[in-house]
Each structure stands twice: as structure tokens, then as C-alpha cells.
Amino acid sequence: MFRIYFHILITLLLLVLPFQNAFSQQKITVALGNTMPPWVMVEDNSGIIPDLLRATLGAHGYQIQFVYVPYARRITLYNENLVDVVYDINEKVIETHRMSGYFSDIAYSYENFAFSLTKQNLQLNSIGQLKHFSVLSWQGAKELLSPEYQVMARENPQYAETYDQLAQVQLLYRKRYEVIQMDGKIFDYYRALINIKGEIDVSEPVQRFALFGKNSNGFLFRDEALRDLFNESLRKLKSTEEYIRIINRYTSKSH
């Protein structure tokens, strides 16, 4: 009798183990931009976006492989079926690039601000007012932001863009530009980094003008079941304090 039970137990283990191994070894590839701290930080596979994915899909046993590419190329990788998931997606991006797949719930939001040194005492109530000041923005802003922003950039001879967002913060504090335009968390991250390095005095307070609204994004999945699992996990995560900790993990409060 013992031998019969033993054989039954072994048979059950042989049936279960392959499923356990398959589950633990599931791997998904995610296309991310390669220069966007604190949202994405290539050096140690960290950042807000990777942490969100680990806290949702990683918690279900998925091995997540991040594929870092120049920001615009993330779309190409997805459309060419080279990755399973792509980040920074919204309905406009899907329509513009004719993407197919399964769009997730909103996972996070960027919020761009116009930053100026407080002592300048600027009063900015609209995007159009920026045309009267020297403005340094991130590369591609005038193509991606609102028509009002595009008009401002076209009419402003002192408007410029750069791919180097660290330089944006440095040039504001060096008083090379009166205004910089960037995401609030990216500004906070780079200001803290500059402060640690001691290159520039960044203790001077800044004004941040919320002229642009929030830009909410999610992920596009090739697999519907995986998208559904992510959405369920994300809803649970958002109901906890861990979600807020992830969003704020890499930045400190603004001065």
C-alpha cells in the first residue's frame, strides 16, 4: 500500500513540477527609453517604471528583461515584434504610430512644468507668455505638446531644445535661460544629483508653473492575458502605500 501511495505522489510531482518551472521561467521583454531618470535608469535597471513592472508582473513570477533603446525606437521595436511590451503609451501614441495590441490601464503620469528662479519673479499664467522669455525644453517638445505650445516655440527666437535634461537644470541655475520646461520628477532628480556633486549651487528656490497638465501613460501588451494580469495587479498596487512609495522613491521634495 505504501508503494502505491509513493508512486502516486511521485506521479503528481512529475505532473506539477513542469508547470511550476514554466511559471517561474516565464520571461517578458519590455522596451524602455535609455535616458529618462528617475523614470528609467539604465545603469542598475532601476527607476519608477521598472519598479512598477516588478511590483506587478514580477510579483507573479515573471522574469522581466528590459531592452533599452533611444526613446523613439521603443515604438519600432514593438511594431517589429521584437518585444512583448512597450512603455509610455497612450491613445494618441497608438493612433499616431498605428500600433496594435492591448492597452493597459493608466499606470503613471508625467507632469511638465515651466521652471524659473524665484528671484526673477515671473508671472506665468499661459503657455503663450513663454514667448517673451528664453526657454530651454527637452528634445521633441514642440512636436509632441499642444498646438499652443507649437505656436509659442515658433514665435520665440529664444526657444531651444536639448536631449540633455541634466543640462537643462544646470543652465537654469547658471542663468543661461530664464525658463526651462520639463517633467517635475526629472527636475527634482537632476537637481538633487547636481547638489550631491557640488558643481553648482542649487539651493536657490524655483517657481514651477503648471501650464501643461498631466500626461497619463500606460503600457501596450502583445498578449491580452498578460495585460489583464497587469491591470489586476496594478489596481491592487494602487490601493496600497507601496504605489506612492514607488512613484516618489527617487525624488525629494522641491525647495
TORVO-372614 format. One record per residue: residue number from 0; z, x, y of N, C-alpha, C, O in turn. Coordinates in steps of 0.001 Angstrom, whole numbers, plus 500000, padded with zeros to 6 digits. Layout:
<atoms>
     i     n_zz     n_xx     n_yy    ca_zz    ca_xx    ca_yy     c_zz     c_xx     c_yy     o_zz     o_xx     o_yy
   NUM        Z        X        Y        Z        X        Y        Z        X        Y        Z        X        Y
...
</atoms>
This chain:
<atoms>
     i     n_zz     n_xx     n_yy    ca_zz    ca_xx    ca_yy     c_zz     c_xx     c_yy     o_zz     o_xx     o_yy
     0   500000   500838   498791   500000   500000   500000   500000   500867   501251   499289   500588   502217
     1   500807   501922   501219   500848   502836   502368   499477   503443   502631   499051   503578   503777
     2   498781   503814   501523   497463   504426   501672   496480   503463   502324   495631   503873   503115
     3   496599   502174   501988   495698   501170   502584   495947   501064   504084   495013   501054   504886
     4   497267   500982   504456   497593   500902   505881   497137   502158   506628   496664   502093   507762
     5   497293   503294   505959   496903   504564   506582   495401   504580   506863   494969   504988   507941
     6   494602   504129   505877   493151   504102   506060   492744   503115   507152   491811   503366   507915
     7   493456   501989   507215   493167   501011   508281   493451   501620   509648   492669   501459   510585
     8   494589   502328   509754   494959   502955   511021   493930   503997   511444   493516   504034   512603
     9   493519   504839   510505   492513   505859   510808   491206   505210   511242   490569   505668   512190
    10   490810   504157   510560   489562   503456   510916   489628   502904   512329   488668   503014   513091
    11   490780   502301   512681   490943   501757   514029   490884   502860   515080   490278   502686   516137
    12   491518   503999   514785   491492   505117   515736   490071   505627   515945   489668   505933   517067
    13   489319   505715   514850   487933   506183   514952   487072   505221   515756   486115   505626   516416
    14   487425   503945   515690   486681   502959   516470   487050   503001   517941   486194   502824   518807
    15   488349   503240   518229   488836   503179   519605   488534   504450   520383   488175   504380   521559
    16   488674   505610   519749   488538   506880   520453   487208   507061   521161   487193   507521   522303
    17   486072   506714   520523   484813   506876   521259   484776   506094   522556   484228   506559   523555
    18   485372   504882   522541   485392   504089   523771   486288   504730   524813   485959   504725   525999
    19   487417   505282   524389   488304   505951   525326   487623   507172   525929   487712   507413   527133
    20   486941   507941   525080   486254   509135   525573   485138   508769   526529   484942   509410   527561
    21   484407   507719   526164   483310   507298   527038   483840   506864   528383   483251   507161   529422
    22   484974   506146   528359   485547   505681   529629   485993   506857   530486   485711   506913   531683
    23   486708   507814   529843   487268   508918   530607   486189   509863   531116   486422   510627   532052
    24   485005   509815   530501   483957   510751   530865   482878   510112   531738   481877   510757   532046
    25   483063   508879   532132   482069   508257   532989   481973   509032   534296   482983   509284   534951
    26   480768   509404   534666   480569   510181   535882   479607   509444   536789   478590   508919   536337
    27   479933   509407   538079   479020   508826   539051   478760   509855   540152   479637   510642   540507
    28   477562   509831   540669   477188   510741   541747   477100   509964   543051   476556   508860   543101
    29   477645   510561   544104   477704   509900   545411   477113   510829   546464   477541   511976   546589
    30   476140   510347   547217   475522   511138   548276   476333   511014   549558   476597   509912   550039
    31   476727   512172   550107   477511   512231   551342   476856   513205   552310   476194   514157   551896
    32   477047   512957   553615   476620   513918   554618   477486   515164   554544   478637   515104   554111
    33   476933   516291   554967   477655   517553   554770   478396   518078   555995   478970   519165   555942
    34   478397   517332   557093   479122   517799   558284   479731   516619   559029   479175   516164   560028
    35   480854   516125   558560   481448   514967   559229   482960   514899   559061   483476   513838   558710
    36   483691   515982   559296   485146   515886   559192   485713   515012   560305   485170   515016   561410
    37   486789   514259   560053   487583   514239   558829   487105   513232   557798   487754   513046   556768
    38   485977   512579   558060   485479   511585   557111   485003   512242   555822   485265   511740   554728
    39   484304   513366   555954   483825   514122   554790   484040   515600   555084   483607   516101   556122
    40   484718   516303   554159   484959   517726   554344   484535   518470   553079   485194   518403   552042
    41   483422   519175   553200   482765   519783   552049   483613   520872   551412   483638   521014   550190
    42   484302   521635   552236   484970   522852   551756   485891   522607   550564   485942   523420   549641
    43   486609   521507   550580   487548   521239   549486   487395   519831   548908   488337   519270   548348
    44   486186   519270   549055   485914   517938   548505   486939   516907   548962   487384   516066   548181
    45   487303   516982   550232   488311   516052   550741   487733   515246   551897   486544   515333   552201
    46   488590   514468   552528   488166   513629   553631   488460   512169   553345   488797   511799   552221
    47   488330   511354   554363   488641   509929   554230   487754   509261   553183   488247   508510   552342
    48   486445   509528   553229   485514   508868   552301   485783   509281   550852   485947   508406   550002
    49   485837   510588   550534   486167   510957   549150   487510   510396   548678   487650   509993   547523
    50   488488   510374   549574   489801   509855   549184   489749   508366   548862   490418   507906   547937
    51   488958   507612   549622   488804   506183   549335   488168   505964   547964   488583   505081   547214
    52   487166   506767   547646   486492   506620   546353   487409   507014   545201   487398   506377   544147
    53   488196   508056   545402   489127   508460   544346   490210   507402   544126   490633   507159   542995
    54   490651   506777   545218   491715   505776   545115   491219   504463   544520   492024   503640   544084
    55   489925   504262   544497   489359   503027   543943   488722   503298   542576   489285   502921   541548
    56   487567   503940   542557   486884   504199   541297   487563   505292   540481   487614   505212   539254
    57   488083   506311   541158   488779   507372   540434   489972   506850   539670   490301   507359   538599
    58   490625   505831   540216   491790   505247   539559   491422   504543   538257   492294   504262   537435
    59   490128   504257   538066   489649   503619   536837   489067   504633   535860   488425   504254   534880
    60   489281   505891   536116   488860   506912   535171   487510   507520   535423   487056   508357   534642
    61   486851   507123   536498   485534   507693   536791   485664   509103   537346   486539   509391   538162
    62   484782   509967   536889   484649   511294   537467   483600   511202   538573   482448   510850   538317
    63   483998   511514   539779   483105   511338   540925   482558   512688   541353   483313   513591   541713
    64   481258   512815   541312   480593   514047   541748   479954   513793   543110   479065   512952   543239
    65   480409   514520   544116   479883   514358   545462   478694   515295   545664   478758   516485   545353
    66   477629   514739   546184   476419   515507   546464   476281   515594   547974   476003   514594   548635
    67   476475   516789   548522   476481   516970   549974   475097   517396   550461   474533   518384   549989
    68   474574   516645   551397   473241   516913   551945   473261   516639   553444   474175   515973   553929
    69   472271   517138   554194   472161   516717   555597   472200   515187   555691   471636   514489   554848
    70   472866   514687   556716   473223   513268   556789   472060   512320   556481   472208   511406   555670
    71   470907   512530   557119   469787   511604   556929   469250   511650   555502   468697   510665   555014
    72   469409   512770   554843   468836   512925   553496   469602   512131   552439   469101   511943   551330
    73   470792   511668   552761   471538   510868   551789   470735   509637   551376   470783   509216   550220
    74   469996   509063   552329   469156   507890   552050   468044   508256   551084   467758   507516   550143
    75   467418   509404   551322   466315   509857   550463   466784   510037   549029   466105   509613   548093
    76   467940   510662   548854   468460   510872   547505   468668   509552   546770   468357   509422   545587
    77   469198   508586   547496   469437   507293   546851   468117   506599   546522   467928   506105   545411
    78   467220   506566   547479   465940   505872   547260   465093   506527   546186   464236   505876   545589
    79   465321   507802   545935   464576   508513   544885   465339   508524   543556   464999   509273   542641
    80   466376   507681   543465   467153   507518   542225   467836   508812   541770   467991   509044   540571
    81   468236   509639   542711   468879   510908   542379   470403   510812   542402   471086   511715   541920
    82   470943   509721   542959   472387   509497   542964   472659   508031   542642   471777   507179   542734
    83   473908   507765   542261   474299   506401   541891   474785   505583   543083   474649   504360   543111
    84   475353   506281   544067   475998   505606   545199   475692   506385   546465   475551   507607   546432
    85   475588   505676   547584   475423   506340   548875   476369   505700   549881   476626   504497   549827
    86   476883   506510   550796   477869   506013   551765   477222   505754   553120   476034   506003   553322
    87   478039   505246   554043   477594   504931   555409   476428   503948   555413   475372   504200   555993
    88   476656   502825   554750   475614   501813   554612   476080   500510   555251   477235   500107   555112
    89   475163   499869   555946   475376   498511   556441   474059   497764   556334   473054   498336   555911
    90   474054   496498   556710   472849   495681   556536   471662   496251   557316   470525   496200   556848
    91   471929   496791   558503   470853   497360   559310   470214   498557   558621   468990   498692   558617
    92   471030   499422   558042   470514   500599   557337   469686   500168   556131   468612   500715   555878
    93   470189   499187   555391   469471   498694   554213   468103   498158   554602   467103   498443   553944
    94   468067   497380   555677   466799   496800   556127   465854   497872   556664   464667   497877   556339
    95   466372   498766   557474   465533   499799   558091   464873   500685   557046   463696   501025   557171
    96   465621   501058   556022   465122   502003   555021   464644   501312   553740   464316   501970   552753
    97   464611   499982   553771   464108   499196   552637   464786   499615   551338   464135   499926   550341
    98   466101   499612   551383   466881   500047   550235   467191   498861   549315   467309   497723   549767
    99   467316   499144   548054   467685   498112   547089   468942   498554   546361   469215   499747   546226
   100   469697   497578   545898   470942   497883   545211   471977   496830   545521   471636   495706   545890
   101   473231   497183   545376   474321   496228   545519   475282   496752   546577   475968   497754   546373
   102   475318   496064   547701   476095   496486   548854   477553   496074   548675   477848   494942   548293
   103   478445   496994   548951   479877   496729   548777   480444   495945   549952   479763   495690   550946
   104   481706   495572   549809   482453   495066   550955   482624   496207   551963   482454   497382   551635
   105   482963   495826   553197   483202   496845   554221   484408   497681   553822   485480   497150   553533
   106   484216   499003   553811   485271   499897   553343   485973   500627   554482   487143   500986   554356
   107   485276   500849   555587   485835   501621   556703   484971   501372   557933   483860   500850   557830
   108   485486   501747   559080   484758   501544   560337   484895   502780   561224   485987   503319   561402
   109   483779   503208   561765   483793   504204   562826   483981   503470   564159   483620   502301   564293
   110   484545   504166   565125   484578   503616   566477   484321   504738   567463   485146   505633   567649
   111   483157   504668   568090   482795   505661   569095   483460   505336   570426   483618   504174   570800
   112   483841   506385   571121   484434   506259   572448   483712   507217   573395   483125   508212   572970
   113   483770   506895   574671   483419   507861   575709   484710   508532   576136   485653   507866   576562
   114   484751   509863   576020   485951   510628   576364   485727   511391   577666   484664   511971   577887
   115   486746   511379   578521   486719   512202   579733   488125   512731   579971   489098   512151   579490
   116   488236   513817   580704   489556   514333   581062   490218   513366   582034   489583   512896   582978
   117   491471   513074   581808   492172   512075   582608   492161   512415   584094   492056   511525   584937
   118   492267   513684   584408   492331   514063   585820   491051   513753   586582   491052   513748   587813
   119   489958   513494   585866   488721   513097   586543   488808   511673   587081   488076   511286   587992
   120   489725   510904   586491   489973   509537   586945   488704   508683   586936   488448   507932   587877
   121   487922   508801   585880   486716   507975   585762   487106   506539   585420   488085   506293   584716
   122   486332   505621   585925   486496   504208   585611   485210   503726   584962   484224   503460   585649
   123   485216   503614   583653   484020   503233   582911   484234   501885   582243   485118   501721   581402
   124   483413   500933   582630   483512   499584   582078   482268   499162   581319   482264   498119   580666
   125   481216   499957   581397   479978   499608   580702   479237   500877   580308   479451   501940   580891
   126   478378   500757   579330   477572   501896   578884   476645   502360   579997   476412   503557   580163
   127   476120   501414   580751   475181   501756   581820   475767   502714   582851   475037   503516   583434
   128   477061   502642   583078   477696   503522   584063   477624   505000   583667   477747   505876   584523
   129   477430   505276   582393   477386   506662   581924   476204   507436   582502   476220   508666   582500
   130   475192   506749   582991   474019   507447   583512   474333   508248   584784   473524   509065   585226
   131   475502   508009   585360   475894   508730   586576   476685   510004   586281   477107   510701   587203
   132   476887   510308   584998   477706   511459   584626   476984   512313   583582   476099   511842   582867
   133   477384   513564   583518   476856   514413   582448   477508   513987   581134   478731   513892   581035
   134   476675   513734   580134   477138   513177   578865   476598   514026   577712   475408   514338   577660
   135   477486   514391   576797   477077   515076   575575   477443   514195   574385   478610   513858   574182
   136   476434   513829   573605   476645   512945   572465   476255   513650   571175   475810   514798   571194
   137   476422   512964   570069   476047   513502   568758   474563   513265   568492   473958   512334   569024
   138   473997   514125   567660   472567   514092   567395   472135   512751   566814   472698   512281   565825
   139   471132   512143   567438   470582   510884   566945   471191   509640   567547   470798   508530   567189
   140   472147   509795   568460   472840   508627   569018   471875   507685   569737   471978   506466   569604
   141   470945   508247   570494   470071   507371   571288   469085   506590   570422   468501   505606   570877
   142   468899   507030   569167   468064   506245   568258   468873   505188   567512   468346   504139   567143
   143   470135   505468   567297   470942   504617   566428   471797   503593   567165   472150   502558   566600
   144   472134   503876   568430   473007   502960   569148   472205   501861   569850   471003   501725   569626
   145   472861   501100   570680   472297   499868   571226   471150   500134   572208   471020   501245   572722
   146   470322   499120   572468   469273   499257   573486   469832   499665   574845   469203   500436   575570
   147   471016   499149   575196   471643   499526   576462   471925   501025   576493   471738   501680   577518
   148   472368   501550   575381   472639   502986   575297   471334   503780   575419   471297   504816   576082
   149   470285   503303   574791   468993   503989   574842   468470   504059   576276   467927   505081   576694
   150   468635   502971   577022   468207   502961   578426   469025   503974   579223   468471   504729   580022
   151   470333   503991   579008   471197   504932   579713   470760   506368   579452   470641   507169   580379
   152   470518   506687   578173   470134   508053   577807   468786   508431   578435   468590   509569   578863
   153   467882   507486   578483   466553   507755   579049   466617   507972   580559   465866   508778   581109
   154   467516   507250   581224   467598   507317   582680   468562   508388   583180   468686   508602   584386
   155   469240   509057   582259   470248   510041   582652   469706   511459   582445   469593   511904   581302
   156   469371   512175   583514   468843   513537   583369   469896   514524   582869   469562   515642   582476
   157   471168   514113   582883   472253   514985   582434   472742   514609   581037   473838   514993   580628
   158   471929   513865   580321   472297   513445   578967   471771   514454   577952   470634   514914   578055
   159   472610   514797   576967   472200   515716   575905   472872   515325   574600   473866   514599   574588
   160   472314   515815   573506   472882   515572   572187   473005   516886   571427   472268   517838   571685
   161   473941   516923   570492   474139   518110   569671   474569   517697   568273   475231   516675   568091
   162   474189   518496   567291   474650   518271   565920   476068   518802   565719   476732   518451   564744
   163   476532   519648   566640   477824   520340   566507   478903   519557   567253   479027   519665   568473
   164   479678   518772   566515   480671   517926   567179   481920   518704   567578   482657   518274   568465
   165   482161   519821   566948   483220   520714   567426   482888   521187   568837   483757   521246   569707
   166   481620   521522   569048   481181   521982   570374   481349   520890   571423   481641   521189   572581
   167   481171   519643   571042   481371   518551   571993   482770   518609   572603   482937   518539   573820
   168   483764   518737   571736   485151   518752   572207   485411   520011   573031   486055   519950   574078
   169   484917   521135   572562   485106   522387   573298   484501   522302   574695   485116   522734   575670
   170   483304   521748   574789   482610   521700   576075   483238   520699   577037   483136   520863   578252
   171   483885   519668   576510   484625   518753   577384   485787   519495   578033   485980   519421   579246
   172   486559   520213   577217   487722   520916   577756   487328   522126   578601   488109   522578   579438
   173   486139   522642   578391   485652   523729   579245   484977   523203   580508   484476   523959   581340
   174   484984   521874   580616   484464   521183   581809   482968   521403   582016   482468   521410   583141
   175   482276   521582   580903   480824   521699   580967   480164   520321   581013   479052   520178   581522
   176   480842   519326   580489   480368   517948   580540   481506   517057   581020   482678   517295   580726
   177   481127   516027   581765   482144   515096   582258   482562   514101   581181   483702   513635   581164
   178   481636   513780   580287   481895   512782   579249   481302   513268   577929   480208   513831   577899
   179   482031   513046   576848   481439   513199   575525   481570   511865   574799   482486   511088   575065
   180   480655   511614   573890   480634   510344   573165   480672   510651   571679   479775   511311   571153
   181   481722   510169   570990   481865   510449   569561   482908   509532   568938   483638   508829   569638
   182   482965   509553   567623   483958   508775   566885   485366   509267   567204   485596   510469   567334
   183   486300   508338   567329   487655   508692   567716   488353   509615   566737   489049   510540   567154
   184   488182   509384   565440   488858   510223   564461   488254   511624   564414   488968   512602   564193
   185   486952   511721   564620   486316   513041   564660   486829   513821   565863   487102   515016   565758
   186   486960   513153   567001   487521   513807   568190   488933   514308   567911   489247   515465   568188
   187   489783   513447   567366   491173   513833   567100   491250   515009   566137   492066   515914   566309
   188   490392   514987   565121   490391   516072   564134   490027   517405   564786   490722   518404   564599
   189   488937   517414   565551   488486   518676   566135   489433   519169   567231   489622   520376   567387
   190   490021   518257   567983   490975   518691   568993   492181   519366   568336   492668   520387   568823
   191   492660   518789   567225   493772   519404   566501   493378   520773   565954   494180   521707   565972
   192   492147   520892   565469   491665   522169   564934   491596   523230   566027   492016   524368   565820
   193   491068   522857   567188   490990   523791   568315   492384   524226   568737   492609   525394   569052
   194   493309   523290   568741   494681   523601   569129   495315   524608   568174   496025   525517   568603
   195   495056   524444   566880   495601   525367   565882   495047   526775   566099   495779   527760   566005
   196   493753   526857   566389   493122   528163   566574   493507   528801   567907   493415   530018   568069
   197   493936   527977   568856   494373   528501   570143   493264   529039   571022   493527   529820   571936
   198   492029   528639   570767   490895   529137   571546   490865   528557   572954   490550   529250   573922
   199   491194   527286   573047   491114   526556   574310   492375   525732   574446   492918   525250   573453
   200   492840   525569   575667   493988   524703   575922   493517   523257   575872   492764   522808   576736
   201   493968   522535   574854   493574   521133   574722   494758   520199   574974   494765   519054   574524
   202   495744   520698   575691   496909   519859   575990   496629   518858   577106   497367   517889   577283
   203   495561   519099   577851   495230   518193   578957   494874   516819   578406   494043   516724   577503
   204   495475   515759   578922   495212   514422   578380   493795   513946   578678   493156   514371   579640
   205   493330   513045   577812   491989   512481   577970   492071   510966   578049   493024   510344   577581
   206   491048   510401   578651   490844   508954   578602   489795   508674   577540   488822   509416   577399
   207   490000   507611   576804   488971   507191   575856   488575   505764   576175   489411   504860   576215
   208   487294   505582   576398   486758   504286   576815   486052   503627   575630   485091   504170   575085
   209   486542   502449   575240   485998   501730   574083   484815   500871   574519   484935   499656   574679
   210   483677   501521   574705   482492   500840   575223   481529   500398   574123   480609   499624   574388
   211   481726   500874   572897   480668   500765   571900   480981   499829   570740   480083   499460   569983
   212   482238   499444   570593   482608   498605   569464   482685   499396   568170   482383   500589   568134
   213   483089   498723   567124   483221   499376   565823   481925   499277   565028   481175   498306   565136
   214   481688   500307   564230   480528   500359   563341   481049   500339   561910   481487   501361   561380
   215   480996   499162   561292   481590   498980   559963   480589   499331   558870   479408   498994   558959
   216   481076   500009   557845   480201   500503   556785   480829   500325   555408   482031   500109   555259
   217   479962   500424   554420   480388   500404   553028   479508   501326   552220   478965   502299   552742
   218   479366   501017   550933   478587   501830   550009   477495   500973   549369   477653   499763   549207
   219   476398   501614   549013   475355   500929   548252   475368   501496   546837   475289   502708   546635
   220   475468   500598   545867   475565   500971   544456   474278   500598   543730   473642   499590   544038
   221   473918   501412   542781   472760   501095   541950   473147   500087   540853   472309   499332   540360
   222   474435   500099   540487   474909   499261   539392   475798   498143   539930   476753   498406   540661
   223   475493   496916   539577   476233   495773   540106   477673   495736   539604   478588   495436   540371
   224   477880   496038   538326   479226   496001   537770   480123   497044   538428   481304   496797   538674
   225   479554   498200   538708   480326   499246   539376   480681   498819   540795   481794   499067   541258
   226   479747   498183   541481   480025   497659   542826   481157   496644   542785   482055   496663   543626
   227   481102   495750   541789   482132   494723   541680   483506   495340   541409   484518   494892   541949
   228   483526   496367   540573   484788   497055   540294   485322   497731   541555   486521   497694   541834
   229   484419   498346   542309   484832   498978   543562   485411   497947   544521   486469   498170   545108
   230   484719   496814   544683   485195   495785   545609   486589   495283   545228   487456   495108   546084
   231   486784   495057   543939   488093   494589   543476   489168   495632   543768   490255   495300   544242
   232   488855   496894   543482   489824   497964   543723   490095   498139   545212   491228   498392   545619
   233   489050   498002   546018   489204   498148   547463   490095   497050   548035   490938   497319   548891
   234   489917   495824   547571   490763   494723   548052   492228   494988   547729   493105   494735   548556
   235   492491   495489   546544   493870   495802   546170   494407   496948   547016   495557   496919   547454
   236   493565   497964   547244   493997   499117   548028   494318   498700   549463   495303   499165   550037
   237   493494   497829   550044   493714   497395   551427   494989   496580   551589   495500   496438   552700
   238   495499   496051   550500   496731   495270   550581   497973   496154   550526   499099   495658   550558
   239   497761   497465   550443   498875   498404   550367   498866   499342   551581   497885   499421   552321
   240   499971   500037   551758   500049   501014   552843   499227   502264   552543   498937   503045   553449
   241   498856   502458   551299   498079   503645   550925   496734   503672   551651   496251   504741   552024
   242   496130   502499   551852   494856   502452   552560   495002   503016   553973   494170   503812   554409
   243   496034   502616   554678   496272   503108   556030   496565   504603   556012   496127   505337   556897
   244   497302   505049   555009   497598   506484   554905   496321   507288   554712   496173   508367   555286
   245   495397   506770   553905   494133   507474   553682   493327   507543   554977   492797   508599   555325
   246   493233   506427   555686   492443   506368   556913   492992   507317   557967   492229   507895   558741
   247   494319   507482   558002   494954   508287   559061   495391   509676   558586   496012   510421   559345
   248   495077   510023   557354   495625   511245   556742   495256   512520   557490   496075   513436   557572
   249   494068   512602   558027   493565   513871   558555   493595   513956   560073   493132   514943   560645
   250   494126   512953   560721   494141   512960   562177   495540   512684   562695   496364   512065   562020
   251   495787   513153   563901   497050   512870   564569   496771   511973   565745   495619   511780   566132
   252   497828   511424   566317   497656   510539   567472   497119   511306   568663   497441   512472   568890
   253   496285   510601   569414   495723   511226   570621   496787   511420   571682   497740   510646   571775
   254   496612   512466   572485   497531   512699   573624   497343   511605   574658   498013   511609   575690
</atoms>
